[in-house]
Amino acid sequence: MNKSVLYILLGVSVFFTSCIPTQDLIYLQKKNGAKSDTTISAVVSKPYRLQTNDVLSIAIKANDPKLVAMFSVSDQAGVTAKSDSGLYFDGFTVDDHGNIRIPVLGEVNVIGFTLDEVRIKIEKQLLADYFNAAANIFVTVKLAGFRYTINGEVGSTGTKILFQDHVNIMEAIANSGDIAITGNRKSVTIIRQLSTGTEMHDIDLTDINVMKSPYFYLQPNDYIYVKPLKQKTWGTGKTGIESVGTIITLLSLATTVYLLLKK
């Protein structure tokens, strides 16, 4: 009778320690007695400052298209590349010295500048050296895609590019095939490169208050790492059915060993 009780206790302990609770899988839960009509204030994120290896898309428009064409990077057919791959090959890459090379204008230092600051800087240089106010110049400066890297327990790892200005962590994960059932949603690591060094921060995606975090909205070149749950290391099963199979295997093994020793 004692051995039967021992087997039952063993099976129950394996079942409860190996299953992944539903609360560990649901995003943005209202915890700590939060009201159902909870309003999350908008996160004010700092403007992104350019780093080396960033690729910029710069468009210049004015009343005189022929004069504007001098400042454009064109393909062999003379047409400015506008495709996604074209932006990579014909965009303006920030080199190791923090400069981009624009036709006619030459090298322009942009390291540590925001996109708006780069736009204003180019406009001022154009007005000072090549255009007058009547030319109605219009300059657009954008990143050639929002780039981030994701690794760990997700459907698709690697470097991803989204063609939008702002990306939050939920969009980045959805674009990467979601977090696997063995991924730890309560401790997702964001690694961010800044001019002052590297920042590393863990966020809990199961808590709705994560939307207040300055890391909820990503910055270009962020690295996301999703850690595995301990259930994956144990190999005991992620669901109830898998856990029952593990329990049956353990009980069968224990019975076999007991019978062999009894002989």
C-alpha positions as CSV (number, residue, x, y, z in Angstrom):
1,M,0.0,0.0,0.0
2,N,2.8,2.4,0.8
3,K,4.5,1.7,-2.5
4,S,1.2,2.5,-4.3
5,V,0.9,5.7,-2.5
6,L,4.5,6.5,-3.4
7,Y,3.8,5.9,-7.1
8,I,0.8,8.1,-7.0
9,L,2.6,10.9,-5.3
10,L,5.5,10.6,-7.8
11,G,3.0,10.7,-10.8
12,V,1.2,13.7,-9.4
13,S,4.4,15.6,-8.7
14,V,5.7,15.0,-12.2
15,F,2.3,16.1,-13.7
16,F,2.2,19.4,-11.9
17,T,5.8,20.3,-12.3
18,S,6.0,19.5,-16.0
19,C,2.9,21.1,-17.4
20,I,3.1,24.7,-18.6
21,P,0.4,26.7,-16.9
22,T,-2.0,28.7,-19.1
23,Q,-1.0,31.9,-17.2
24,D,2.5,31.5,-18.6
25,L,1.2,31.5,-22.2
26,I,-1.2,34.4,-22.3
27,Y,0.1,37.9,-23.3
28,L,-0.8,41.2,-21.6
29,Q,-2.8,39.9,-18.6
30,K,-4.3,42.3,-16.2
31,K,-2.5,41.3,-13.0
32,N,-2.6,42.5,-9.4
33,G,-6.3,43.2,-9.4
34,A,-6.2,45.6,-12.4
35,K,-9.6,46.8,-13.5
36,S,-11.1,45.6,-16.7
37,D,-11.2,49.1,-18.2
38,T,-7.5,49.8,-17.5
39,T,-6.1,52.5,-19.7
40,I,-2.4,52.3,-20.6
41,S,-0.7,55.7,-21.1
42,A,1.3,56.1,-24.3
43,V,5.0,55.4,-23.9
44,V,7.2,58.4,-24.8
45,S,10.2,56.9,-26.5
46,K,13.4,58.7,-27.2
47,P,14.1,59.5,-30.9
48,Y,16.5,57.0,-32.5
49,R,20.0,58.3,-33.1
50,L,21.9,56.9,-36.1
51,Q,24.6,54.3,-35.7
52,T,27.3,52.8,-38.0
53,N,26.0,50.4,-40.6
54,D,22.5,52.0,-40.6
55,V,21.2,52.4,-44.2
56,L,19.3,55.6,-45.1
57,S,16.8,56.3,-47.8
58,I,17.1,60.0,-48.9
59,A,14.8,61.6,-51.4
60,I,15.3,65.2,-52.7
61,K,12.6,67.0,-54.6
62,A,12.5,70.5,-56.1
63,N,11.0,72.6,-58.9
64,D,13.9,71.6,-61.2
65,P,13.9,67.8,-61.6
66,K,17.2,67.9,-63.6
67,L,19.1,69.7,-60.9
68,V,17.7,67.3,-58.3
69,A,18.8,64.3,-60.4
70,M,22.4,65.3,-59.6
71,F,21.9,64.2,-56.0
72,S,20.2,60.8,-56.7
73,V,21.8,57.4,-56.7
74,S,20.5,55.7,-59.8
75,D,20.8,52.2,-61.3
76,Q,22.4,51.5,-64.7
77,A,19.1,52.4,-66.4
78,G,19.1,55.8,-64.8
79,V,16.1,55.0,-62.6
80,T,16.4,55.5,-58.8
81,A,16.0,52.1,-57.1
82,K,12.9,52.0,-54.9
83,S,12.6,48.2,-54.2
84,D,13.4,46.7,-50.8
85,S,16.6,45.2,-52.1
86,G,17.4,48.4,-54.0
87,L,17.3,50.4,-50.8
88,Y,20.0,48.1,-49.3
89,F,22.3,48.3,-52.3
90,D,21.6,51.9,-53.4
91,G,20.8,53.4,-49.9
92,F,23.3,55.6,-48.0
93,T,25.2,53.5,-45.5
94,V,26.7,55.1,-42.3
95,D,30.3,54.1,-42.4
96,D,32.7,53.5,-39.5
97,H,33.5,57.2,-39.3
98,G,29.8,58.1,-39.0
99,N,29.5,59.5,-42.5
100,I,27.3,58.9,-45.6
101,R,28.4,59.8,-49.1
102,I,25.8,61.8,-51.2
103,P,26.5,62.6,-54.8
104,V,27.7,66.2,-55.2
105,L,27.4,66.9,-51.5
106,G,30.1,64.5,-50.6
107,E,30.5,63.1,-47.1
108,V,27.9,64.2,-44.5
109,N,28.4,63.2,-40.9
110,V,25.2,61.7,-39.4
111,I,26.4,59.6,-36.5
112,G,24.4,60.3,-33.4
113,F,21.9,62.5,-35.3
114,T,18.1,61.8,-35.5
115,L,16.4,61.4,-38.9
116,D,14.9,64.9,-38.5
117,E,18.3,66.4,-37.7
118,V,19.8,64.8,-40.8
119,R,17.0,66.1,-43.0
120,I,17.5,69.7,-41.7
121,K,21.3,69.4,-42.1
122,I,20.9,68.3,-45.8
123,E,18.3,71.0,-46.5
124,K,20.5,73.7,-45.1
125,Q,23.5,72.6,-47.1
126,L,21.4,72.4,-50.3
127,L,20.0,75.9,-49.8
128,A,23.4,77.3,-49.0
129,D,25.3,75.9,-52.0
130,Y,22.9,74.8,-54.7
131,F,19.3,76.1,-54.4
132,N,17.5,79.2,-53.4
133,A,14.3,79.5,-51.4
134,A,12.2,79.7,-54.6
135,A,13.3,76.2,-55.5
136,N,10.9,74.7,-52.9
137,I,13.2,71.9,-52.0
138,F,11.7,69.0,-50.1
139,V,13.9,66.4,-48.4
140,T,12.8,63.1,-46.9
141,V,15.1,61.0,-44.8
142,K,14.1,57.5,-43.6
143,L,15.8,54.3,-42.4
144,A,15.8,51.8,-45.2
145,G,13.8,49.4,-43.1
146,F,13.4,48.8,-39.4
147,R,16.0,46.1,-38.6
148,Y,16.1,43.8,-35.5
149,T,17.4,40.4,-34.6
150,I,15.5,37.7,-32.7
151,N,16.8,34.4,-31.3
152,G,15.7,31.7,-28.9
153,E,12.3,30.1,-28.5
154,V,10.5,31.6,-31.5
155,G,9.1,30.3,-34.7
156,S,11.7,32.0,-37.0
157,T,15.0,33.3,-35.7
158,G,17.4,35.7,-37.4
159,T,17.6,39.3,-38.6
160,K,14.2,40.7,-39.7
161,I,13.3,43.9,-41.5
162,L,10.0,45.7,-41.3
163,F,9.2,48.6,-43.5
164,Q,7.6,50.9,-40.9
165,D,8.7,53.7,-38.7
166,H,7.7,52.2,-35.3
167,V,7.8,48.6,-34.2
168,N,6.8,47.2,-30.8
169,I,7.9,44.0,-29.2
170,M,4.5,42.3,-29.9
171,E,4.8,43.1,-33.6
172,A,8.4,41.9,-33.8
173,I,7.5,38.5,-32.2
174,A,4.4,38.1,-34.4
175,N,6.6,38.7,-37.4
176,S,8.9,36.0,-36.2
177,G,6.3,33.2,-35.9
178,D,5.3,33.9,-32.2
179,I,7.0,32.5,-29.1
180,A,7.0,28.7,-28.9
181,I,5.1,27.0,-26.1
182,T,8.5,26.3,-24.5
183,G,9.5,30.0,-24.6
184,N,9.6,32.1,-21.4
185,R,7.2,35.0,-22.0
186,K,7.8,36.3,-18.5
187,S,11.5,37.0,-19.2
188,V,12.2,38.3,-22.7
189,T,15.6,40.0,-23.0
190,I,16.1,43.1,-25.0
191,I,19.7,44.1,-25.8
192,R,20.1,47.6,-27.1
193,Q,23.2,49.4,-28.5
194,L,23.6,53.0,-27.4
195,S,26.3,55.6,-27.9
196,T,27.1,55.1,-24.2
197,G,27.3,51.4,-24.3
198,T,25.0,48.3,-24.3
199,E,21.8,48.0,-22.3
200,M,20.2,44.7,-21.4
201,H,16.7,44.5,-19.9
202,D,14.2,41.7,-19.3
203,I,10.4,42.3,-19.8
204,D,7.4,40.3,-18.9
205,L,5.0,40.0,-21.9
206,T,2.3,38.3,-19.8
207,D,1.8,41.5,-17.8
208,I,-0.2,44.3,-19.5
209,N,2.0,46.9,-17.7
210,V,4.8,45.9,-20.0
211,M,3.2,48.5,-22.4
212,K,4.5,51.2,-20.1
213,S,8.1,50.0,-20.4
214,P,10.5,52.1,-22.6
215,Y,11.5,48.7,-24.1
216,F,8.0,47.9,-25.3
217,Y,8.8,49.9,-28.5
218,L,11.9,48.7,-30.1
219,Q,14.7,50.7,-31.6
220,P,16.5,49.8,-34.8
221,N,19.2,47.1,-34.3
222,D,17.7,45.8,-31.1
223,Y,18.5,42.1,-30.3
224,I,15.6,40.0,-28.7
225,Y,16.3,36.8,-26.9
226,V,13.5,34.5,-25.7
227,K,14.7,32.1,-23.0
228,P,13.5,28.5,-22.8
229,L,11.3,27.4,-19.9
230,K,12.7,24.8,-17.5
231,Q,10.1,22.3,-18.8
232,K,12.1,22.1,-22.0
233,T,15.3,21.2,-20.2
234,W,13.5,18.6,-18.1
235,G,12.0,17.0,-21.1
236,T,9.0,15.9,-19.1
237,G,6.3,17.2,-21.4
238,K,4.7,20.5,-22.2
239,T,1.1,19.5,-22.0
240,G,-1.1,17.3,-19.8
241,I,-1.1,14.5,-22.4
242,E,2.7,14.5,-22.7
243,S,3.0,14.6,-19.0
244,V,0.7,11.5,-18.6
245,G,2.9,9.7,-21.1
246,T,6.0,10.6,-19.0
247,I,4.3,9.4,-15.8
248,I,3.3,6.1,-17.4
249,T,6.8,5.6,-18.7
250,L,8.3,6.3,-15.2
251,L,5.8,4.0,-13.5
252,S,6.5,1.2,-16.0
253,L,10.3,1.6,-15.4
254,A,9.8,1.6,-11.7
255,T,7.7,-1.5,-11.8
256,T,10.2,-3.3,-14.0
257,V,13.1,-2.4,-11.7
258,Y,11.0,-3.5,-8.6
259,L,10.2,-6.9,-10.2
260,L,13.7,-7.5,-11.2
261,L,15.0,-6.7,-7.8
262,K,12.3,-8.9,-6.2
263,K,13.6,-11.9,-8.1
